[in-house]
Amino acid sequence: DGTYTTLSSIKSNQYILLYMGNPDCNVCNFAKNQLLASAIITHLVSCGDLAIISLCIEGCTQAWQDIPAPGGWIDACDENQAIYEEEIYDIAQVPSFYLLDHDRKVILRDVHVEYLLQYLSSHKNVFP
């Protein structure tokens, strides 16, 4: 809806997932579909324990405008491409996943989606 926000304003009881990629990237879309198919992701998002930020790191491109993030996810773009310009995150390739705790401390950095799902599934007190 064009609203500007900050990472510190994102609400989550337990985790925040930064999913950084590009909507027209096939590998990114494959990883996004793995997240969407995951029971642990669905559970955590639905109970408020996980907020997912789908961040287009190429900026507010036409592809980003044409392909919205899945329902329940926060759709965002790096309008000024500060992630690259200011090297805010170390992104070797896309998609890139950063899992943060509720205090915004990085738990997992630039991991594959399979490892992220394994971590969330095996972490105690996460999945009933």
Backbone torsions as a table, in degrees:
resi	resn	phi	psi	omega
1	ASP	NA	8.0	177.4
2	GLY	85.0	6.3	-179.3
3	THR	-76.7	131.9	174.8
4	TYR	-87.4	141.8	179.3
5	THR	-147.0	173.6	177.9
6	THR	-122.5	159.3	178.2
7	LEU	-59.7	-36.5	-178.0
8	SER	-66.8	-18.0	-179.5
9	SER	-90.8	-6.2	-179.3
10	ILE	-73.8	130.9	-177.8
11	LYS	-97.4	132.0	174.2
12	SER	-161.5	141.0	178.7
13	ASN	-72.7	-29.6	-172.6
14	GLN	-134.5	-51.8	-172.8
15	TYR	-133.4	155.4	167.7
16	ILE	-127.7	129.5	177.9
17	LEU	-109.1	120.0	171.8
18	LEU	-93.0	111.7	176.7
19	TYR	-103.8	103.7	-175.9
20	MET	-105.7	123.9	-179.1
21	GLY	-169.6	-156.6	179.8
22	ASN	-135.5	136.0	-175.7
23	PRO	-63.8	-22.0	-179.5
24	ASP	-100.6	16.4	178.3
25	CYS	-94.7	121.2	-178.0
26	ASN	-62.2	-41.3	179.3
27	VAL	-65.5	-39.5	177.7
28	CYS	-62.4	-44.2	-179.7
29	ASN	-66.5	-35.8	175.9
30	PHE	-62.5	-46.0	179.0
31	ALA	-64.5	-40.5	178.4
32	LYS	-61.4	-40.2	178.3
33	ASN	-66.7	-33.4	175.0
34	GLN	-64.4	-40.5	176.7
35	LEU	-63.5	-44.7	-178.8
36	LEU	-64.2	-30.8	-179.4
37	ALA	-84.2	-7.2	-174.5
38	SER	-83.4	126.2	177.3
39	ALA	-65.1	-36.7	-179.3
40	ILE	-66.6	-41.0	178.4
41	ILE	-64.0	-47.6	179.4
42	THR	-57.7	-45.6	180.0
43	HIS	-62.4	-50.3	-176.2
44	LEU	-63.7	-40.1	178.8
45	VAL	-66.7	-44.8	-175.1
46	SER	-66.3	-30.1	-179.8
47	CYS	-95.8	4.9	175.9
48	GLY	82.4	11.0	179.5
49	ASP	-88.4	-8.3	179.7
50	LEU	-142.0	126.2	170.3
51	ALA	-108.7	131.5	179.5
52	ILE	-111.0	124.6	175.6
53	ILE	-106.2	113.9	176.0
54	SER	-91.5	105.4	-170.9
55	LEU	-111.4	115.1	175.4
56	CYS	-79.2	112.2	-173.8
57	ILE	-84.1	-7.5	177.2
58	GLU	-86.5	-0.2	-178.5
59	GLY	103.9	-170.1	-177.8
60	CYS	-85.8	70.6	-175.7
61	THR	-77.9	168.6	176.3
62	GLN	-62.9	-40.5	178.7
63	ALA	-60.1	-41.1	178.4
64	TRP	-62.6	-41.1	179.6
65	GLN	-68.7	-32.9	-176.4
66	ASP	-81.8	-24.9	-174.8
67	ILE	-121.2	92.7	-178.0
68	PRO	-70.5	158.1	176.2
69	ALA	-68.4	155.9	177.6
70	PRO	-59.0	155.9	178.3
71	GLY	-56.4	138.5	-179.5
72	GLY	89.1	-12.0	177.7
73	TRP	-96.4	155.9	175.2
74	ILE	-93.0	121.0	-177.9
75	ASP	-92.7	121.6	-175.7
76	ALA	-141.9	158.6	173.7
77	CYS	-136.7	151.0	177.9
78	ASP	-89.4	82.5	-171.0
79	GLU	-52.2	-40.7	-177.7
80	ASN	-99.7	8.3	-178.1
81	GLN	51.6	40.4	-179.5
82	ALA	-66.3	-28.4	179.8
83	ILE	-58.6	-43.3	177.2
84	TYR	-79.3	-49.3	-174.4
85	GLU	-62.3	-42.3	-177.0
86	GLU	-100.9	2.1	179.9
87	GLU	50.3	49.4	-178.8
88	ILE	-66.5	-41.9	177.3
89	TYR	-122.7	146.1	177.3
90	ASP	-86.9	97.7	-176.8
91	ILE	-111.2	108.1	179.4
92	ALA	-80.8	-32.8	-179.2
93	GLN	-158.9	165.0	174.4
94	VAL	-111.7	146.2	0.7
95	PRO	-75.3	157.6	177.0
96	SER	-127.2	134.2	-178.1
97	PHE	-117.9	130.0	171.9
98	TYR	-122.2	123.6	176.4
99	LEU	-104.2	124.6	-178.9
100	LEU	-114.2	149.7	172.9
101	ASP	-84.1	-178.8	-175.9
102	HIS	-66.0	-16.5	175.7
103	ASP	-92.2	5.2	179.7
104	ARG	73.6	19.7	174.6
105	LYS	-82.1	134.7	-178.8
106	VAL	-72.6	123.6	177.0
107	ILE	-97.2	-47.8	177.7
108	LEU	-127.4	139.5	-177.0
109	ARG	-128.7	124.3	173.7
110	ASP	51.3	53.5	-179.1
111	VAL	-103.3	162.7	174.6
112	HIS	-74.1	153.1	-177.8
113	VAL	-59.4	-36.2	179.8
114	GLU	-62.5	-41.8	179.2
115	TYR	-67.4	-40.6	177.5
116	LEU	-58.2	-48.4	-179.6
117	LEU	-64.4	-39.9	177.4
118	GLN	-62.4	-44.4	179.7
119	TYR	-60.2	-49.5	-178.1
120	LEU	-64.0	-37.8	180.0
121	SER	-69.3	-32.9	-175.7
122	SER	-95.1	-10.6	-178.4
123	HIS	-72.8	129.1	-176.1
124	LYS	-63.7	151.0	178.8
125	ASN	64.4	22.5	179.9
126	VAL	-102.6	-46.8	-172.9
127	PHE	-122.4	125.5	-177.1
128	PRO	-67.4	NA	NA
